[in-house]
Amino acid sequence: MKLYVGNLPWSTGEAELEEMFAGIGEVRSANVITDRDTGRSRGFGFVEMSDDDAKRAIEELNGNEVDGRNIRVNEAEEKRRDSRGGGGGGGDRGGDRGNRRW
């Protein structure tokens, strides 16, 4: 099961995140999400564990204080896809053809 871990202290790296969950059970992966421009933590991450260990981790770690911040631990939701299909790009956005002000 993949867990979402939110409200992490900015100083938390992947090793520290893994260590937080290792006392519960085997951690398959631990990833802290970083800003692609600055490389700094965005304050959340994901941990993968067996279903039983993950459920126990939610019960035991959700709301715990880590470096003055109460972390949030819950089951990660599947990444939502944009219902419009594509992503990014220029093109026509909402019929504003030729009315750009830059």
N, C-alpha and C positions, 0 to 999 in steps of 0.2 A: 504494500500500500504506500502511496505517496502522500506525505504530509506537508502542509503549508506551515511555515514558522514565521510569524510576523512580529513586528515591533522589536526586532533585534537591536541591540546596541550597535552603533556604527563600527565599533572596533572588532566585532565578531567576524572571524574568518571561518573558512570551511573546516579547519582542524578543530576549532572551538565548538562549532556547531555539531560536528560528529561526536565530540567528547560529551556534550550535553545529553545525547541520546544513547551513547554506548552503555551506560549503566542500566538501561532498560532492556536492551537486546542488541542483536547484530545489526549494524547499520550497513545497508547495501550501497548507499551513496548519500552525500551531504553536499549541497551546493548553496552558496550565498550568491544572490543576484547582485551584480554590479552595474553601475552606469557605464555604458559603452564609451562615452567620451572621457570621463575622468578616472574610471577604474575603481571608484569608491563604492562601498556597499550601499545598496538602496534600502537596507533595513529589513529585508526579508529573505527567505530561502526555502529550500525544499529538502526533505529527508525521505529516503526510501527504506522501509523495514518490512518484515513479515507482517501480515494482517494482525495477528495476535499482539505482537510487540508494539505495533503502531497504535492499536487501541489503548494499550496500557500507557504508552507515551502521552497520548492525548489526556487521559485521566490524571496522570502524575505531573505533567509539565505545563499544561495549559494554565496560564495565569501566574506562573512562578516568576519571581523577580530575578532578573539577570542584569547586573551592573546598573541597578536603579530603574530598570524598565520591566514591566510585566509583559512577558512574551505571550503570544497567541499561537496555539497549536491546534490544528484541525485537519481533517482530510482535505487534500487538495482537490479542487474542481478541475475538470478537463478544460483545457484551453479552448475558449470560444472562438469560433471562426466568424469572420465578418459575413453577414448574410448577403452582402452585395457581391460576394465572390472574390473580386480582385483585391489588390492592396496597393496603396500608394499611387504614384504616377501623377502626371499633370492632368491634361484633358479638361473637359467641360465639367464644372462643378455647379450643379443647380441652376443652369441657364444664365450665367453671368457673362455671356460671350461679349468680349470687347469692352466690358465695363470695369476692367481692372484699373486700379488707381495707383499703381506703383511703377 
